[in-house]
Amino acid sequence: MRIIALSATVILAIPTLARAQEKDELHKCDKPIGILAVNEPQQEYMRVFQRYSLGSPAALLRMMAQQSKCFLVVERGMGMQNIQQERALAASGEMQQDANMGKGQMKAADFVMTAQIQVVDNNAGGAGGVVGGVLGRRAPIVGALGGGVKFKEAQTTILIADSRTTIQVAAAEGKARKTNWSLGALGFAGAVVGVGAYSNTAEGKVIAASYMDNFNNIVDQMKADAGLMARAEKFTVEGTSGADAKAGMTYAEGDVLAPKIDNVKLFAEPKDGATASATLKKADEMVFLGEEKDGYLKVQGSTGEGWVKKSLVAKK
Protein backbone atom coordinates (compact mmCIF):
# COMPACT_ATOMS: atom_id res chain seq x y z
CA MET A 1 0.00 0.00 0.00
CA ARG A 2 2.82 2.39 0.79
CA ILE A 3 4.46 1.75 -2.57
CA ILE A 4 1.21 2.39 -4.43
CA ALA A 5 0.57 5.62 -2.55
CA LEU A 6 4.08 6.84 -3.23
CA SER A 7 3.73 6.10 -6.95
CA ALA A 8 0.44 7.96 -7.10
CA THR A 9 2.01 10.95 -5.44
CA VAL A 10 4.87 11.03 -7.96
CA ILE A 11 2.50 10.70 -10.93
CA LEU A 12 0.30 13.51 -9.69
CA ALA A 13 3.28 15.75 -9.03
CA ILE A 14 4.60 15.56 -12.60
CA PRO A 15 1.82 17.66 -14.23
CA THR A 16 2.08 20.20 -11.42
CA LEU A 17 5.83 20.51 -11.96
CA ALA A 18 5.33 20.79 -15.73
CA ARG A 19 2.80 23.58 -15.29
CA ALA A 20 5.16 25.43 -12.94
CA GLN A 21 8.03 25.16 -15.44
CA GLU A 22 5.79 26.27 -18.32
CA LYS A 23 4.78 29.35 -16.33
CA ASP A 24 8.47 30.29 -16.01
CA GLU A 25 9.01 30.19 -19.77
CA LEU A 26 8.07 32.91 -22.22
CA HIS A 27 5.70 31.57 -24.86
CA LYS A 28 6.96 31.96 -28.42
CA CYS A 29 5.46 32.38 -31.90
CA ASP A 30 6.67 31.02 -35.25
CA LYS A 31 6.01 34.41 -36.89
CA PRO A 32 4.81 37.84 -35.74
CA ILE A 33 1.08 38.37 -35.29
CA GLY A 34 1.55 42.06 -36.06
CA ILE A 35 3.17 45.30 -34.93
CA LEU A 36 2.67 46.30 -31.29
CA ALA A 37 2.82 49.58 -29.37
CA VAL A 38 2.94 49.42 -25.57
CA ASN A 39 1.37 52.24 -23.58
CA GLU A 40 3.60 54.03 -21.10
CA PRO A 41 2.21 54.57 -17.58
CA GLN A 42 0.85 57.91 -16.53
CA GLN A 43 2.96 59.78 -14.00
CA GLU A 44 0.48 59.33 -11.16
CA TYR A 45 0.79 55.57 -11.52
CA MET A 46 4.56 55.66 -11.93
CA ARG A 47 4.75 57.00 -8.38
CA VAL A 48 3.41 53.65 -7.17
CA PHE A 49 6.24 51.79 -8.91
CA GLN A 50 8.82 54.30 -7.75
CA ARG A 51 7.95 53.47 -4.15
CA TYR A 52 9.41 50.03 -4.86
CA SER A 53 12.37 51.46 -6.85
CA LEU A 54 10.93 50.06 -10.09
CA GLY A 55 10.99 51.65 -13.51
CA SER A 56 8.24 51.60 -16.10
CA PRO A 57 6.79 48.10 -16.63
CA ALA A 58 6.23 49.11 -20.26
CA ALA A 59 9.94 48.43 -20.92
CA LEU A 60 9.54 44.95 -19.48
CA LEU A 61 6.45 44.26 -21.60
CA ARG A 62 8.18 45.49 -24.76
CA MET A 63 11.07 43.15 -24.00
CA MET A 64 8.70 40.21 -23.57
CA ALA A 65 6.90 41.05 -26.81
CA GLN A 66 10.14 41.24 -28.74
CA GLN A 67 11.74 38.13 -27.23
CA SER A 68 8.60 36.07 -27.82
CA LYS A 69 8.78 36.87 -31.54
CA CYS A 70 4.99 37.24 -31.43
CA PHE A 71 5.15 40.96 -32.26
CA LEU A 72 7.34 43.56 -33.87
CA VAL A 73 7.54 46.40 -31.35
CA VAL A 74 7.44 50.08 -32.29
CA GLU A 75 8.97 52.71 -30.01
CA ARG A 76 6.29 55.01 -28.69
CA GLY A 77 7.82 55.66 -25.27
CA MET A 78 10.67 57.81 -24.01
CA GLY A 79 12.87 56.80 -26.94
CA MET A 80 10.43 58.54 -29.27
CA GLN A 81 11.75 61.89 -28.06
CA ASN A 82 15.22 61.05 -29.38
CA ILE A 83 13.74 59.77 -32.65
CA GLN A 84 11.85 63.04 -33.12
CA GLN A 85 15.04 64.97 -32.38
CA GLU A 86 16.87 63.10 -35.16
CA ARG A 87 14.01 63.78 -37.55
CA ALA A 88 14.01 67.46 -36.65
CA LEU A 89 17.73 67.64 -37.45
CA ALA A 90 17.09 65.96 -40.81
CA ALA A 91 14.23 68.36 -41.60
CA SER A 92 16.48 71.34 -40.81
CA GLY A 93 19.07 70.12 -43.33
CA GLU A 94 21.75 69.26 -40.77
CA MET A 95 22.00 65.57 -41.75
CA GLN A 96 24.24 64.18 -44.48
CA GLN A 97 22.58 63.66 -47.84
CA ASP A 98 22.65 59.86 -47.54
CA ALA A 99 20.93 59.88 -44.12
CA ASN A 100 17.65 58.69 -45.75
CA MET A 101 15.42 60.12 -43.05
CA GLY A 102 12.12 61.79 -43.76
CA LYS A 103 8.37 61.44 -43.88
CA GLY A 104 6.55 58.24 -44.69
CA GLN A 105 9.02 55.80 -43.10
CA MET A 106 7.40 54.96 -39.73
CA LYS A 107 5.46 51.72 -39.43
CA ALA A 108 1.98 51.94 -37.92
CA ALA A 109 1.10 49.75 -34.93
CA ASP A 110 -1.51 47.07 -35.58
CA PHE A 111 -2.15 46.59 -31.87
CA VAL A 112 -1.89 48.68 -28.70
CA MET A 113 -1.16 47.00 -25.37
CA THR A 114 -2.51 48.46 -22.13
CA ALA A 115 -1.78 46.86 -18.78
CA GLN A 116 -3.03 47.26 -15.22
CA ILE A 117 -1.73 45.90 -11.94
CA GLN A 118 -2.92 45.33 -8.40
CA VAL A 119 -0.69 44.32 -5.53
CA VAL A 120 -2.01 42.79 -2.33
CA ASP A 121 -0.59 43.99 0.98
CA ASN A 122 0.79 41.35 3.34
CA ASN A 123 -1.40 42.75 6.09
CA ALA A 124 -4.59 42.60 4.07
CA GLY A 125 -6.81 39.63 3.43
CA GLY A 126 -7.60 39.37 -0.27
CA ALA A 127 -8.33 42.06 -2.79
CA GLY A 128 -9.08 44.63 -0.11
CA GLY A 129 -5.34 45.24 0.11
CA VAL A 130 -4.99 46.72 -3.34
CA VAL A 131 -2.11 49.17 -3.53
CA GLY A 132 -2.60 50.63 -7.00
CA GLY A 133 -3.54 50.50 -10.65
CA VAL A 134 -1.18 51.32 -13.52
CA LEU A 135 -0.97 51.84 -17.28
CA GLY A 136 -4.68 51.87 -17.89
CA ARG A 137 -7.89 53.23 -16.50
CA ARG A 138 -7.66 55.15 -13.25
CA ALA A 139 -7.88 53.03 -10.13
CA PRO A 140 -8.14 54.22 -6.53
CA ILE A 141 -4.99 53.84 -4.48
CA VAL A 142 -5.90 52.47 -1.08
CA GLY A 143 -4.05 50.83 1.77
CA ALA A 144 -0.84 51.93 3.39
CA LEU A 145 1.96 53.08 1.10
CA GLY A 146 4.43 54.08 3.78
CA GLY A 147 8.08 53.13 3.92
CA GLY A 148 8.87 49.41 4.03
CA VAL A 149 5.51 48.29 2.67
CA LYS A 150 5.74 44.81 1.11
CA PHE A 151 3.11 42.82 -0.72
CA LYS A 152 2.48 39.13 -1.07
CA GLU A 153 0.81 38.93 -4.49
CA ALA A 154 0.68 40.76 -7.82
CA GLN A 155 -2.35 40.48 -10.08
CA THR A 156 -2.07 41.95 -13.58
CA THR A 157 -4.32 42.47 -16.58
CA ILE A 158 -3.29 43.04 -20.20
CA LEU A 159 -5.65 44.36 -22.87
CA ILE A 160 -4.92 44.34 -26.61
CA ALA A 161 -6.83 46.71 -28.90
CA ASP A 162 -6.83 47.01 -32.68
CA SER A 163 -5.24 50.41 -33.33
CA ARG A 164 -7.38 51.04 -36.42
CA THR A 165 -10.82 50.06 -35.19
CA THR A 166 -10.08 50.60 -31.44
CA ILE A 167 -11.89 47.30 -30.78
CA GLN A 168 -10.47 45.18 -27.97
CA VAL A 169 -9.31 41.88 -29.47
CA ALA A 170 -7.81 40.15 -26.42
CA ALA A 171 -7.76 40.40 -22.63
CA ALA A 172 -6.10 38.17 -20.05
CA GLU A 173 -4.97 38.12 -16.43
CA GLY A 174 -1.81 37.03 -14.64
CA LYS A 175 -0.90 36.33 -11.05
CA ALA A 176 2.26 35.60 -9.08
CA ARG A 177 3.50 35.25 -5.52
CA LYS A 178 6.93 33.72 -6.07
CA THR A 179 10.11 35.80 -5.98
CA ASN A 180 12.58 33.59 -7.90
CA TRP A 181 11.87 35.01 -11.37
CA SER A 182 14.80 36.54 -13.25
CA LEU A 183 15.47 38.19 -16.60
CA GLY A 184 17.28 35.00 -17.54
CA ALA A 185 13.86 33.69 -18.61
CA LEU A 186 14.00 36.26 -21.42
CA GLY A 187 17.51 35.31 -22.46
CA PHE A 188 19.25 38.18 -20.63
CA ALA A 189 22.03 37.81 -18.13
CA GLY A 190 22.50 40.40 -15.43
CA ALA A 191 20.72 43.74 -15.15
CA VAL A 192 19.15 45.32 -18.20
CA VAL A 193 18.74 49.08 -18.43
CA GLY A 194 15.24 50.11 -17.40
CA VAL A 195 14.13 46.72 -16.11
CA GLY A 196 16.98 45.54 -13.86
CA ALA A 197 15.02 46.13 -10.64
CA TYR A 198 12.40 43.65 -11.86
CA SER A 199 15.09 40.97 -11.64
CA ASN A 200 16.90 41.84 -8.42
CA THR A 201 14.25 42.99 -5.93
CA ALA A 202 11.58 40.85 -4.29
CA GLU A 203 8.75 43.18 -5.30
CA GLY A 204 10.10 43.48 -8.83
CA LYS A 205 10.32 39.71 -9.25
CA VAL A 206 6.72 39.18 -8.14
CA ILE A 207 5.44 41.84 -10.56
CA ALA A 208 7.62 40.56 -13.41
CA ALA A 209 6.46 36.99 -12.86
CA SER A 210 2.84 38.12 -12.92
CA TYR A 211 3.38 40.08 -16.13
CA MET A 212 5.05 37.11 -17.82
CA ASP A 213 2.19 34.81 -16.78
CA ASN A 214 -0.17 37.49 -18.09
CA PHE A 215 1.72 37.91 -21.37
CA ASN A 216 1.74 34.14 -21.96
CA ASN A 217 -2.03 34.03 -21.43
CA ILE A 218 -2.50 36.87 -23.95
CA VAL A 219 -0.34 35.11 -26.54
CA ASP A 220 -2.21 31.82 -26.07
CA GLN A 221 -5.54 33.63 -26.41
CA MET A 222 -4.53 35.44 -29.59
CA LYS A 223 -3.08 32.29 -31.15
CA ALA A 224 -6.38 30.52 -30.49
CA ASP A 225 -8.30 33.23 -32.37
CA ALA A 226 -8.76 32.02 -35.97
CA GLY A 227 -9.46 35.53 -37.21
CA LEU A 228 -6.27 36.99 -35.75
CA MET A 229 -4.19 34.08 -37.04
CA ALA A 230 -5.64 34.48 -40.53
CA ARG A 231 -4.62 38.13 -40.32
CA ALA A 232 -1.15 37.10 -39.08
CA GLU A 233 -0.68 34.85 -42.11
CA LYS A 234 -0.98 37.93 -44.33
CA PHE A 235 1.43 39.97 -42.21
CA THR A 236 4.83 40.68 -43.75
CA VAL A 237 7.93 42.29 -42.30
CA GLU A 238 8.63 44.35 -45.42
CA GLY A 239 9.63 47.92 -44.73
CA THR A 240 10.74 47.25 -41.15
CA SER A 241 14.41 47.77 -41.93
CA GLY A 242 15.75 51.32 -41.94
CA ALA A 243 17.97 50.35 -44.86
CA ASP A 244 14.94 49.47 -46.98
CA ALA A 245 12.44 52.15 -45.95
CA LYS A 246 12.80 55.17 -48.21
CA ALA A 247 11.77 58.61 -47.12
CA GLY A 248 8.82 60.18 -48.87
CA MET A 249 5.27 61.39 -48.41
CA THR A 250 2.65 58.67 -48.09
CA TYR A 251 -0.84 58.99 -49.50
CA ALA A 252 -4.17 57.35 -48.77
CA GLU A 253 -6.75 56.44 -51.40
CA GLY A 254 -8.93 59.46 -52.07
CA ASP A 255 -6.30 62.09 -51.24
CA VAL A 256 -6.37 65.14 -53.47
CA LEU A 257 -3.02 65.86 -55.12
CA ALA A 258 -1.62 68.65 -57.27
CA PRO A 259 1.55 69.04 -59.37
CA LYS A 260 4.44 70.85 -57.70
CA ILE A 261 5.31 72.55 -61.00
CA ASP A 262 3.70 73.16 -64.38
CA ASN A 263 3.93 70.69 -67.26
CA VAL A 264 3.83 67.46 -65.22
CA LYS A 265 3.04 64.51 -67.49
CA LEU A 266 0.12 62.12 -66.94
CA PHE A 267 1.28 58.75 -68.30
CA ALA A 268 -0.68 55.76 -69.55
CA GLU A 269 1.69 53.36 -67.73
CA PRO A 270 3.84 53.59 -64.56
CA LYS A 271 7.23 53.71 -66.25
CA ASP A 272 9.67 56.13 -67.81
CA GLY A 273 9.13 56.60 -71.52
CA ALA A 274 5.44 55.69 -71.40
CA THR A 275 2.96 57.56 -73.58
CA ALA A 276 1.80 60.84 -72.01
CA SER A 277 -1.95 61.25 -72.18
CA ALA A 278 -2.02 64.79 -70.71
CA THR A 279 0.10 67.63 -69.38
CA LEU A 280 -0.86 69.01 -65.97
CA LYS A 281 -0.54 72.53 -64.54
CA LYS A 282 0.11 73.47 -60.91
CA ALA A 283 -3.56 74.44 -60.54
CA ASP A 284 -4.82 71.04 -61.70
CA GLU A 285 -6.16 68.62 -59.11
CA MET A 286 -6.06 64.82 -59.07
CA VAL A 287 -7.51 62.13 -56.83
CA PHE A 288 -5.16 59.35 -55.76
CA LEU A 289 -6.70 55.96 -56.63
CA GLY A 290 -4.73 54.00 -54.03
CA GLU A 291 -2.23 52.27 -56.33
CA GLU A 292 1.52 52.93 -56.32
CA LYS A 293 4.14 51.28 -58.50
CA ASP A 294 7.79 51.95 -59.26
CA GLY A 295 7.67 55.53 -58.03
CA TYR A 296 4.41 56.38 -59.82
CA LEU A 297 0.93 57.07 -58.42
CA LYS A 298 -2.28 56.15 -60.16
CA VAL A 299 -4.59 59.19 -60.23
CA GLN A 300 -7.86 60.43 -61.67
CA GLY A 301 -7.73 63.92 -63.12
CA SER A 302 -10.16 66.13 -65.01
CA THR A 303 -8.68 64.90 -68.30
CA GLY A 304 -8.76 61.21 -67.40
CA GLU A 305 -7.01 58.45 -65.47
CA GLY A 306 -3.27 57.77 -65.52
CA TRP A 307 0.04 57.71 -63.68
CA VAL A 308 2.17 60.59 -62.37
CA LYS A 309 5.62 60.59 -60.83
CA LYS A 310 5.29 60.61 -57.06
CA SER A 311 8.16 63.06 -56.62
CA LEU A 312 6.38 65.66 -58.77
CA VAL A 313 3.09 65.88 -56.83
CA ALA A 314 2.05 66.87 -53.32
CA LYS A 315 -1.02 66.52 -51.14
CA LYS A 316 -3.30 69.58 -51.14
HELIX and SHEET records of a PDB file:
HELIX    1   1 ARG A    2  LYS A   23  1                                  22    
HELIX    2   2 GLN A   43  GLN A   50  1                                   8    
HELIX    3   3 PRO A   57  SER A   68  1                                  12    
HELIX    4   4 GLY A   79  ALA A   91  1                                  13    
HELIX    5   5 GLN A   97  ALA A   99  5                                   3    
HELIX    6   6 GLY A  126  GLY A  129  5                                   4    
HELIX    7   7 LEU A  183  LEU A  186  5                                   4    
HELIX    8   8 ALA A  197  ASN A  200  1                                   4    
HELIX    9   9 ALA A  202  LYS A  223  1                                  22    
HELIX   10  10 ALA A  226  LYS A  234  1                                   9    
HELIX   11  11 LYS A  310  LEU A  312  5                                   3    
SHEET    1   A 5 PHE A  71  VAL A  73  0                                        
SHEET    2   A 5 GLY A  34  VAL A  38  1                                        
SHEET    3   A 5 PHE A 111  ASP A 121  1                                        
SHEET    4   A 5 PHE A 151  ASP A 162 -1                                        
SHEET    5   A 5 GLN A 168  ALA A 176 -1                                        
SHEET    1   B 5 GLY A 304  LYS A 309  0                                        
SHEET    2   B 5 TYR A 296  GLY A 301 -1                                        
SHEET    3   B 5 MET A 286  LYS A 293 -1                                        
SHEET    4   B 5 VAL A 256  PRO A 259 -1                                        
SHEET    5   B 5 VAL A 313  LYS A 315 -1                                        
SHEET    1   C 2 VAL A 264  PHE A 267  0                                        
SHEET    2   C 2 ALA A 276  LEU A 280 -1                                        
END                                                                             
